[in-house]
Structures are given as C-alpha cells and as structure tokens.
Amino acid sequence: MPHTSRDKLNSFHLFTGIGIAAVFAAIGGSWFLFIFIAAAFIGTSLATGGIRLPKDKDR
C-alpha cells in the first residue's frame, strides 16, 4: 500500500509530538510527564487539523 502525503504528514506530527514529549520527560525524569505531554501534543494536532483522520470507514 503506497503512503500518501496525508499519511506522511500524520506520521510527522505524531513522531514530533512523541519526540518532544520524550525530551521533556527525560529532563523531568517522569513517565507521567511523557504521557501527559504526548497526549497534549497529539490532541492539539488532532484538534487543529494537523493530524487528519481518514474520511471513509473502509480504510
């Protein structure tokens, strides 16, 4: 299955959020901080349209 540009952008937003969360969690030394920051970044990306979910249910 070829990756579309939407898939590549979604991956970029997801991995960027996880990466930033990992840096802050490593500085803070907390798994809770990692989960909180990752959820905040991913949730914000979903809310603003950075991560776009597929429109059709068959995918």
N, CA, C, O and CB atoms as a CASP TS submission, in Angstrom:
PFRMAT TS
TARGET T0000
AUTHOR 0000-0000-0000
METHOD Language model
MODEL 1
PARENT N/A
ATOM      1  N   MET     1       0.840  -1.170   0.000  1.00  0.00           N
ATOM      2  CA  MET     1       0.000   0.000   0.000  1.00  0.00           C
ATOM      3  C   MET     1       0.893   1.244   0.000  1.00  0.00           C
ATOM      4  O   MET     1       1.708   1.409   0.907  1.00  0.00           O
ATOM      5  CB  MET     1      -0.960  -0.008   1.217  1.00  0.00           C
ATOM      6  N   PRO     2       0.758   2.100  -0.977  1.00  0.00           N
ATOM      7  CA  PRO     2       1.589   3.310  -1.029  1.00  0.00           C
ATOM      8  C   PRO     2       1.157   4.310   0.042  1.00  0.00           C
ATOM      9  O   PRO     2      -0.022   4.424   0.377  1.00  0.00           O
ATOM     10  CB  PRO     2       1.511   3.962  -2.426  1.00  0.00           C
ATOM     11  N   HIS     3       2.125   5.012   0.552  1.00  0.00           N
ATOM     12  CA  HIS     3       1.830   6.036   1.551  1.00  0.00           C
ATOM     13  C   HIS     3       1.517   7.344   0.850  1.00  0.00           C
ATOM     14  O   HIS     3       2.263   7.800  -0.017  1.00  0.00           O
ATOM     15  CB  HIS     3       3.011   6.213   2.535  1.00  0.00           C
ATOM     16  N   THR     4       0.418   7.930   1.235  1.00  0.00           N
ATOM     17  CA  THR     4       0.027   9.213   0.663  1.00  0.00           C
ATOM     18  C   THR     4       0.698  10.342   1.443  1.00  0.00           C
ATOM     19  O   THR     4       1.296  10.119   2.495  1.00  0.00           O
ATOM     20  CB  THR     4      -1.516   9.379   0.675  1.00  0.00           C
ATOM     21  N   SER     5       0.588  11.538   0.914  1.00  0.00           N
ATOM     22  CA  SER     5       1.169  12.681   1.613  1.00  0.00           C
ATOM     23  C   SER     5       0.469  12.909   2.952  1.00  0.00           C
ATOM     24  O   SER     5       1.096  13.378   3.903  1.00  0.00           O
ATOM     25  CB  SER     5       1.079  13.944   0.743  1.00  0.00           C
ATOM     26  N   ARG     6      -0.826  12.583   3.036  1.00  0.00           N
ATOM     27  CA  ARG     6      -1.534  12.719   4.308  1.00  0.00           C
ATOM     28  C   ARG     6      -0.939  11.773   5.350  1.00  0.00           C
ATOM     29  O   ARG     6      -0.771  12.150   6.510  1.00  0.00           O
ATOM     30  CB  ARG     6      -3.042  12.438   4.123  1.00  0.00           C
ATOM     31  N   ASP     7      -0.620  10.537   4.935  1.00  0.00           N
ATOM     32  CA  ASP     7      -0.005   9.578   5.855  1.00  0.00           C
ATOM     33  C   ASP     7       1.354  10.077   6.345  1.00  0.00           C
ATOM     34  O   ASP     7       1.688   9.943   7.522  1.00  0.00           O
ATOM     35  CB  ASP     7       0.151   8.210   5.175  1.00  0.00           C
ATOM     36  N   LYS     8       2.125  10.647   5.438  1.00  0.00           N
ATOM     37  CA  LYS     8       3.449  11.144   5.807  1.00  0.00           C
ATOM     38  C   LYS     8       3.351  12.333   6.760  1.00  0.00           C
ATOM     39  O   LYS     8       4.125  12.427   7.713  1.00  0.00           O
ATOM     40  CB  LYS     8       4.233  11.541   4.556  1.00  0.00           C
ATOM     41  N   LEU     9       2.402  13.242   6.509  1.00  0.00           N
ATOM     42  CA  LEU     9       2.220  14.377   7.411  1.00  0.00           C
ATOM     43  C   LEU     9       1.695  13.941   8.777  1.00  0.00           C
ATOM     44  O   LEU     9       2.115  14.468   9.807  1.00  0.00           O
ATOM     45  CB  LEU     9       1.268  15.388   6.792  1.00  0.00           C
ATOM     46  N   ASN    10       0.775  12.973   8.779  1.00  0.00           N
ATOM     47  CA  ASN    10       0.270  12.447  10.046  1.00  0.00           C
ATOM     48  C   ASN    10       1.405  11.822  10.851  1.00  0.00           C
ATOM     49  O   ASN    10       1.500  12.037  12.060  1.00  0.00           O
ATOM     50  CB  ASN    10      -0.844  11.411   9.798  1.00  0.00           C
ATOM     51  N   SER    11       2.266  11.050  10.190  1.00  0.00           N
ATOM     52  CA  SER    11       3.405  10.434  10.869  1.00  0.00           C
ATOM     53  C   SER    11       4.344  11.489  11.422  1.00  0.00           C
ATOM     54  O   SER    11       4.840  11.365  12.542  1.00  0.00           O
ATOM     55  CB  SER    11       4.160   9.509   9.918  1.00  0.00           C
ATOM     56  N   PHE    12       4.586  12.523  10.638  1.00  0.00           N
ATOM     57  CA  PHE    12       5.464  13.602  11.091  1.00  0.00           C
ATOM     58  C   PHE    12       4.918  14.245  12.365  1.00  0.00           C
ATOM     59  O   PHE    12       5.661  14.434  13.328  1.00  0.00           O
ATOM     60  CB  PHE    12       5.625  14.663   9.987  1.00  0.00           C
ATOM     61  N   HIS    13       3.642  14.577  12.379  1.00  0.00           N
ATOM     62  CA  HIS    13       3.038  15.200  13.562  1.00  0.00           C
ATOM     63  C   HIS    13       3.074  14.254  14.757  1.00  0.00           C
ATOM     64  O   HIS    13       3.359  14.678  15.877  1.00  0.00           O
ATOM     65  CB  HIS    13       1.589  15.620  13.269  1.00  0.00           C
ATOM     66  N   LEU    14       2.789  12.988  14.527  1.00  0.00           N
ATOM     67  CA  LEU    14       2.782  12.014  15.617  1.00  0.00           C
ATOM     68  C   LEU    14       4.178  11.839  16.204  1.00  0.00           C
ATOM     69  O   LEU    14       4.348  11.906  17.421  1.00  0.00           O
ATOM     70  CB  LEU    14       2.244  10.665  15.126  1.00  0.00           C
ATOM     71  N   PHE    15       5.181  11.615  15.353  1.00  0.00           N
ATOM     72  CA  PHE    15       6.539  11.381  15.846  1.00  0.00           C
ATOM     73  C   PHE    15       7.163  12.643  16.437  1.00  0.00           C
ATOM     74  O   PHE    15       7.976  12.552  17.357  1.00  0.00           O
ATOM     75  CB  PHE    15       7.416  10.854  14.721  1.00  0.00           C
ATOM     76  N   THR    16       6.799  13.807  15.930  1.00  0.00           N
ATOM     77  CA  THR    16       7.291  15.048  16.510  1.00  0.00           C
ATOM     78  C   THR    16       6.750  15.236  17.922  1.00  0.00           C
ATOM     79  O   THR    16       7.484  15.621  18.832  1.00  0.00           O
ATOM     80  CB  THR    16       6.905  16.239  15.630  1.00  0.00           C
ATOM     81  N   GLY    17       5.456  14.962  18.097  1.00  0.00           N
ATOM     82  CA  GLY    17       4.864  15.074  19.431  1.00  0.00           C
ATOM     83  C   GLY    17       5.483  14.104  20.411  1.00  0.00           C
ATOM     84  O   GLY    17       5.748  14.457  21.560  1.00  0.00           O
ATOM     85  N   ILE    18       5.716  12.879  19.960  1.00  0.00           N
ATOM     86  CA  ILE    18       6.343  11.881  20.828  1.00  0.00           C
ATOM     87  C   ILE    18       7.788  12.264  21.132  1.00  0.00           C
ATOM     88  O   ILE    18       8.254  12.095  22.259  1.00  0.00           O
ATOM     89  CB  ILE    18       6.288  10.487  20.176  1.00  0.00           C
ATOM     90  N   GLY    19       8.494  12.778  20.133  1.00  0.00           N
ATOM     91  CA  GLY    19       9.884  13.183  20.341  1.00  0.00           C
ATOM     92  C   GLY    19      10.021  14.331  21.322  1.00  0.00           C
ATOM     93  O   GLY    19      10.881  14.303  22.202  1.00  0.00           O
ATOM     94  N   ILE    20       9.175  15.341  21.172  1.00  0.00           N
ATOM     95  CA  ILE    20       9.219  16.477  22.093  1.00  0.00           C
ATOM     96  C   ILE    20       8.850  16.030  23.499  1.00  0.00           C
ATOM     97  O   ILE    20       9.459  16.462  24.477  1.00  0.00           O
ATOM     98  CB  ILE    20       8.273  17.599  21.622  1.00  0.00           C
ATOM     99  N   ALA    21       7.845  15.158  23.595  1.00  0.00           N
ATOM    100  CA  ALA    21       7.452  14.636  24.909  1.00  0.00           C
ATOM    101  C   ALA    21       8.586  13.846  25.539  1.00  0.00           C
ATOM    102  O   ALA    21       8.796  13.920  26.750  1.00  0.00           O
ATOM    103  CB  ALA    21       6.203  13.754  24.790  1.00  0.00           C
ATOM    104  N   ALA    22       9.323  13.085  24.726  1.00  0.00           N
ATOM    105  CA  ALA    22      10.441  12.292  25.248  1.00  0.00           C
ATOM    106  C   ALA    22      11.549  13.192  25.788  1.00  0.00           C
ATOM    107  O   ALA    22      12.150  12.890  26.819  1.00  0.00           O
ATOM    108  CB  ALA    22      11.000  11.370  24.156  1.00  0.00           C
ATOM    109  N   VAL    23      11.817  14.289  25.097  1.00  0.00           N
ATOM    110  CA  VAL    23      12.864  15.205  25.564  1.00  0.00           C
ATOM    111  C   VAL    23      12.473  15.817  26.907  1.00  0.00           C
ATOM    112  O   VAL    23      13.266  15.819  27.849  1.00  0.00           O
ATOM    113  CB  VAL    23      13.120  16.321  24.521  1.00  0.00           C
ATOM    114  N   PHE    24      11.255  16.332  26.991  1.00  0.00           N
ATOM    115  CA  PHE    24      10.823  16.941  28.255  1.00  0.00           C
ATOM    116  C   PHE    24      10.730  15.907  29.379  1.00  0.00           C
ATOM    117  O   PHE    24      11.051  16.214  30.528  1.00  0.00           O
ATOM    118  CB  PHE    24       9.466  17.631  28.071  1.00  0.00           C
ATOM    119  N   ALA    25      10.298  14.701  29.062  1.00  0.00           N
ATOM    120  CA  ALA    25      10.207  13.657  30.082  1.00  0.00           C
ATOM    121  C   ALA    25      11.587  13.226  30.547  1.00  0.00           C
ATOM    122  O   ALA    25      11.778  12.934  31.727  1.00  0.00           O
ATOM    123  CB  ALA    25       9.435  12.451  29.548  1.00  0.00           C
ATOM    124  N   ALA    26      12.550  13.182  29.639  1.00  0.00           N
ATOM    125  CA  ALA    26      13.913  12.830  30.038  1.00  0.00           C
ATOM    126  C   ALA    26      14.507  13.903  30.951  1.00  0.00           C
ATOM    127  O   ALA    26      15.207  13.591  31.914  1.00  0.00           O
ATOM    128  CB  ALA    26      14.804  12.638  28.797  1.00  0.00           C
ATOM    129  N   ILE    27      14.223  15.155  30.644  1.00  0.00           N
ATOM    130  CA  ILE    27      14.695  16.245  31.501  1.00  0.00           C
ATOM    131  C   ILE    27      14.021  16.162  32.869  1.00  0.00           C
ATOM    132  O   ILE    27      14.668  16.330  33.903  1.00  0.00           O
ATOM    133  CB  ILE    27      14.418  17.621  30.842  1.00  0.00           C
ATOM    134  N   GLY    28      12.707  15.901  32.861  1.00  0.00           N
ATOM    135  CA  GLY    28      11.965  15.825  34.119  1.00  0.00           C
ATOM    136  C   GLY    28      12.081  14.485  34.821  1.00  0.00           C
ATOM    137  O   GLY    28      11.832  14.390  36.023  1.00  0.00           O
ATOM    138  N   GLY    29      12.457  13.446  34.081  1.00  0.00           N
ATOM    139  CA  GLY    29      12.619  12.122  34.680  1.00  0.00           C
ATOM    140  C   GLY    29      11.304  11.484  35.084  1.00  0.00           C
ATOM    141  O   GLY    29      11.225  10.831  36.125  1.00  0.00           O
ATOM    142  N   SER    30      10.263  11.667  34.265  1.00  0.00           N
ATOM    143  CA  SER    30       8.947  11.174  34.663  1.00  0.00           C
ATOM    144  C   SER    30       8.201  10.571  33.481  1.00  0.00           C
ATOM    145  O   SER    30       8.079  11.193  32.426  1.00  0.00           O
ATOM    146  CB  SER    30       8.123  12.300  35.278  1.00  0.00           C
ATOM    147  N   TRP    31       7.698   9.338  33.672  1.00  0.00           N
ATOM    148  CA  TRP    31       6.856   8.717  32.651  1.00  0.00           C
ATOM    149  C   TRP    31       5.517   9.420  32.571  1.00  0.00           C
ATOM    150  O   TRP    31       4.949   9.540  31.485  1.00  0.00           O
ATOM    151  CB  TRP    31       6.655   7.226  32.945  1.00  0.00           C
ATOM    152  N   PHE    32       5.002   9.885  33.693  1.00  0.00           N
ATOM    153  CA  PHE    32       3.735  10.626  33.686  1.00  0.00           C
ATOM    154  C   PHE    32       3.842  11.877  32.829  1.00  0.00           C
ATOM    155  O   PHE    32       2.927  12.203  32.074  1.00  0.00           O
ATOM    156  CB  PHE    32       3.323  11.003  35.116  1.00  0.00           C
ATOM    157  N   LEU    33       4.965  12.574  32.951  1.00  0.00           N
ATOM    158  CA  LEU    33       5.193  13.775  32.157  1.00  0.00           C
ATOM    159  C   LEU    33       5.220  13.436  30.671  1.00  0.00           C
ATOM    160  O   LEU    33       4.680  14.183  29.855  1.00  0.00           O
ATOM    161  CB  LEU    33       6.505  14.456  32.574  1.00  0.00           C
ATOM    162  N   PHE    34       5.843  12.319  30.314  1.00  0.00           N
ATOM    163  CA  PHE    34       5.876  11.882  28.919  1.00  0.00           C
ATOM    164  C   PHE    34       4.473  11.639  28.385  1.00  0.00           C
ATOM    165  O   PHE    34       4.122  12.121  27.308  1.00  0.00           O
ATOM    166  CB  PHE    34       6.716  10.614  28.776  1.00  0.00           C
ATOM    167  N   ILE    35       3.676  10.898  29.132  1.00  0.00           N
ATOM    168  CA  ILE    35       2.314  10.585  28.687  1.00  0.00           C
ATOM    169  C   ILE    35       1.472  11.853  28.584  1.00  0.00           C
ATOM    170  O   ILE    35       0.722  12.026  27.623  1.00  0.00           O
ATOM    171  CB  ILE    35       1.649   9.585  29.649  1.00  0.00           C
ATOM    172  N   PHE    36       1.594  12.726  29.558  1.00  0.00           N
ATOM    173  CA  PHE    36       0.812  13.969  29.562  1.00  0.00           C
ATOM    174  C   PHE    36       1.170  14.861  28.380  1.00  0.00           C
ATOM    175  O   PHE    36       0.281  15.354  27.686  1.00  0.00           O
ATOM    176  CB  PHE    36       1.033  14.732  30.869  1.00  0.00           C
ATOM    177  N   ILE    37       2.468  15.072  28.146  1.00  0.00           N
ATOM    178  CA  ILE    37       2.890  15.959  27.061  1.00  0.00           C
ATOM    179  C   ILE    37       2.579  15.338  25.706  1.00  0.00           C
ATOM    180  O   ILE    37       2.141  16.044  24.798  1.00  0.00           O
ATOM    181  CB  ILE    37       4.390  16.269  27.170  1.00  0.00           C
ATOM    182  N   ALA    38       2.795  14.036  25.547  1.00  0.00           N
ATOM    183  CA  ALA    38       2.480  13.368  24.278  1.00  0.00           C
ATOM    184  C   ALA    38       0.990  13.473  23.978  1.00  0.00           C
ATOM    185  O   ALA    38       0.602  13.764  22.847  1.00  0.00           O
ATOM    186  CB  ALA    38       2.912  11.884  24.319  1.00  0.00           C
ATOM    187  N   ALA    39       0.156  13.237  24.986  1.00  0.00           N
ATOM    188  CA  ALA    39      -1.296  13.346  24.794  1.00  0.00           C
ATOM    189  C   ALA    39      -1.695  14.774  24.442  1.00  0.00           C
ATOM    190  O   ALA    39      -2.581  14.984  23.614  1.00  0.00           O
ATOM    191  CB  ALA    39      -2.043  12.888  26.057  1.00  0.00           C
ATOM    192  N   ALA    40      -1.056  15.744  25.059  1.00  0.00           N
ATOM    193  CA  ALA    40      -1.369  17.144  24.778  1.00  0.00           C
ATOM    194  C   ALA    40      -0.982  17.511  23.341  1.00  0.00           C
ATOM    195  O   ALA    40      -1.762  18.148  22.634  1.00  0.00           O
ATOM    196  CB  ALA    40      -0.643  18.067  25.778  1.00  0.00           C
ATOM    197  N   PHE    41       0.207  17.114  22.911  1.00  0.00           N
ATOM    198  CA  PHE    41       0.635  17.430  21.550  1.00  0.00           C
ATOM    199  C   PHE    41      -0.211  16.719  20.507  1.00  0.00           C
ATOM    200  O   PHE    41      -0.608  17.326  19.513  1.00  0.00           O
ATOM    201  CB  PHE    41       2.092  17.061  21.363  1.00  0.00           C
ATOM    202  N   ILE    42      -0.490  15.448  20.723  1.00  0.00           N
ATOM    203  CA  ILE    42      -1.285  14.690  19.754  1.00  0.00           C
ATOM    204  C   ILE    42      -2.725  15.194  19.744  1.00  0.00           C
ATOM    205  O   ILE    42      -3.324  15.328  18.677  1.00  0.00           O
ATOM    206  CB  ILE    42      -1.249  13.180  20.079  1.00  0.00           C
ATOM    207  N   GLY    43      -3.280  15.473  20.907  1.00  0.00           N
ATOM    208  CA  GLY    43      -4.634  16.019  20.977  1.00  0.00           C
ATOM    209  C   GLY    43      -4.740  17.376  20.307  1.00  0.00           C
ATOM    210  O   GLY    43      -5.727  17.661  19.629  1.00  0.00           O
ATOM    211  N   THR    44      -3.735  18.209  20.490  1.00  0.00           N
ATOM    212  CA  THR    44      -3.723  19.520  19.846  1.00  0.00           C
ATOM    213  C   THR    44      -3.614  19.379  18.330  1.00  0.00           C
ATOM    214  O   THR    44      -4.272  20.110  17.590  1.00  0.00           O
ATOM    215  CB  THR    44      -2.564  20.371  20.383  1.00  0.00           C
ATOM    216  N   SER    45      -2.797  18.454  17.871  1.00  0.00           N
ATOM    217  CA  SER    45      -2.663  18.226  16.429  1.00  0.00           C
ATOM    218  C   SER    45      -3.966  17.714  15.828  1.00  0.00           C
ATOM    219  O   SER    45      -4.324  18.090  14.712  1.00  0.00           O
ATOM    220  CB  SER    45      -1.531  17.231  16.147  1.00  0.00           C
ATOM    221  N   LEU    46      -4.669  16.868  16.552  1.00  0.00           N
ATOM    222  CA  LEU    46      -5.963  16.389  16.075  1.00  0.00           C
ATOM    223  C   LEU    46      -6.986  17.521  16.030  1.00  0.00           C
ATOM    224  O   LEU    46      -7.758  17.635  15.079  1.00  0.00           O
ATOM    225  CB  LEU    46      -6.472  15.255  16.968  1.00  0.00           C
ATOM    226  N   ALA    47      -6.981  18.352  17.065  1.00  0.00           N
ATOM    227  CA  ALA    47      -7.962  19.435  17.146  1.00  0.00           C
ATOM    228  C   ALA    47      -7.733  20.513  16.093  1.00  0.00           C
ATOM    229  O   ALA    47      -8.692  21.083  15.571  1.00  0.00           O
ATOM    230  CB  ALA    47      -7.926  20.058  18.522  1.00  0.00           C
ATOM    231  N   THR    48      -6.481  20.795  15.780  1.00  0.00           N
ATOM    232  CA  THR    48      -6.181  21.853  14.820  1.00  0.00           C
ATOM    233  C   THR    48      -6.144  21.366  13.380  1.00  0.00           C
ATOM    234  O   THR    48      -6.047  22.173  12.455  1.00  0.00           O
ATOM    235  CB  THR    48      -4.871  22.486  15.160  1.00  0.00           C
ATOM    236  N   GLY    49      -6.219  20.060  13.183  1.00  0.00           N
ATOM    237  CA  GLY    49      -6.220  19.517  11.828  1.00  0.00           C
ATOM    238  C   GLY    49      -4.856  19.117  11.324  1.00  0.00           C
ATOM    239  O   GLY    49      -4.715  18.770  10.151  1.00  0.00           O
ATOM    240  N   GLY    50      -3.845  19.153  12.172  1.00  0.00           N
ATOM    241  CA  GLY    50      -2.519  18.706  11.769  1.00  0.00           C
ATOM    242  C   GLY    50      -2.504  17.219  11.467  1.00  0.00           C
ATOM    243  O   GLY    50      -1.866  16.778  10.510  1.00  0.00           O
ATOM    244  N   ILE    51      -3.200  16.456  12.275  1.00  0.00           N
ATOM    245  CA  ILE    51      -3.393  15.027  12.027  1.00  0.00           C
ATOM    246  C   ILE    51      -4.808  14.871  11.502  1.00  0.00           C
ATOM    247  O   ILE    51      -5.782  15.176  12.189  1.00  0.00           O
ATOM    248  CB  ILE    51      -3.154  14.155  13.331  1.00  0.00           C
ATOM    249  N   ARG    52      -4.901  14.389  10.272  1.00  0.00           N
ATOM    250  CA  ARG    52      -6.216  14.238   9.640  1.00  0.00           C
ATOM    251  C   ARG    52      -6.564  12.760   9.563  1.00  0.00           C
ATOM    252  O   ARG    52      -5.814  11.962   8.999  1.00  0.00           O
ATOM    253  CB  ARG    52      -6.237  14.882   8.221  1.00  0.00           C
ATOM    254  N   LEU    53      -7.696  12.406  10.128  1.00  0.00           N
ATOM    255  CA  LEU    53      -8.170  11.030  10.120  1.00  0.00           C
ATOM    256  C   LEU    53      -8.809  10.714   8.776  1.00  0.00           C
ATOM    257  O   LEU    53      -9.318  11.614   8.107  1.00  0.00           O
ATOM    258  CB  LEU    53      -9.170  10.787  11.268  1.00  0.00           C
ATOM    259  N   PRO    54      -8.790   9.448   8.372  1.00  0.00           N
ATOM    260  CA  PRO    54      -9.427   9.095   7.097  1.00  0.00           C
ATOM    261  C   PRO    54     -10.930   9.342   7.150  1.00  0.00           C
ATOM    262  O   PRO    54     -11.568   9.159   8.187  1.00  0.00           O
ATOM    263  CB  PRO    54      -9.149   7.626   6.744  1.00  0.00           C
ATOM    264  N   LYS    55     -11.483   9.759   6.014  1.00  0.00           N
ATOM    265  CA  LYS    55     -12.905  10.089   5.968  1.00  0.00           C
ATOM    266  C   LYS    55     -13.767   8.863   5.759  1.00  0.00           C
ATOM    267  O   LYS    55     -14.896   8.809   6.248  1.00  0.00           O
ATOM    268  CB  LYS    55     -13.174  11.088   4.873  1.00  0.00           C
ATOM    269  N   ASP    56     -13.250   7.870   5.034  1.00  0.00           N
ATOM    270  CA  ASP    56     -14.072   6.679   4.770  1.00  0.00           C
ATOM    271  C   ASP    56     -13.802   5.610   5.818  1.00  0.00           C
ATOM    272  O   ASP    56     -12.689   5.502   6.334  1.00  0.00           O
ATOM    273  CB  ASP    56     -13.794   6.121   3.353  1.00  0.00           C
ATOM    274  N   LYS    57     -14.813   4.831   6.125  1.00  0.00           N
ATOM    275  CA  LYS    57     -14.721   3.808   7.168  1.00  0.00           C
ATOM    276  C   LYS    57     -14.063   2.519   6.678  1.00  0.00           C
ATOM    277  O   LYS    57     -13.653   1.698   7.498  1.00  0.00           O
ATOM    278  CB  LYS    57     -16.100   3.497   7.702  1.00  0.00           C
ATOM    279  N   ASP    58     -13.952   2.319   5.359  1.00  0.00           N
ATOM    280  CA  ASP    58     -13.410   1.079   4.806  1.00  0.00           C
ATOM    281  C   ASP    58     -11.890   1.024   4.865  1.00  0.00           C
ATOM    282  O   ASP    58     -11.322  -0.047   4.651  1.00  0.00           O
ATOM    283  CB  ASP    58     -13.864   0.912   3.379  1.00  0.00           C
ATOM    284  N   ARG    59     -11.236   2.081   5.134  1.00  0.00           N
ATOM    285  CA  ARG    59      -9.787   2.139   5.097  1.00  0.00           C
ATOM    286  C   ARG    59      -9.159   1.514   6.255  1.00  0.00           C
ATOM    287  O   ARG    59      -7.933   1.490   6.356  1.00  0.00           O
ATOM    288  CB  ARG    59      -9.328   3.503   4.999  1.00  0.00           C
TER
END
